[in-house]
């Protein structure tokens, strides 16, 4: 941790919030969910390197990293592989304090469970946290996150990837 005076937690989704990976994104036949097979086929290091930063959100993320009273978490439904970490290091001022992601392709937790539960558990460990800010582009994930963290301040980031 940065210091013992941490009072704010800022949690960021990755795809659609910090990173535009729309060139690798496709919806399934229902038009409601991401086509995971397509996503996985296009999650090679070369394709991940082509993802674009989202400048407005990167600026918020970088400011949070610089604040020694803020803990920064990336919480994402993607498998956060070495290529994802390389992308993050190239396009931001550094790594977050924690990365919460799927633990391989067999991790089938729903995104809102993965994200909301992690932050709720983290908060139980660090009781000094007074403020929780969450940046997300998926409305169903926001609803689930809010159930686990009812006092969190939610920032909806509009994107074409928020399904």
Secondary structure, DSSP 8 states (H G I E B T S, - for coil): ---TT--EEEEE-SBTTTEE-GGG--B-TTSSSB-HHHHHHT-SHHHHHT-EE-HHHHHHHHHHHH-TTEEEEEEEEEE--HHHHHHHHHHSS---SEEEEESSTT----HHHHHHHHHHHHHHH-TT--EEEEEES-HHHHHHHHHH-TT-EEEE---TT--
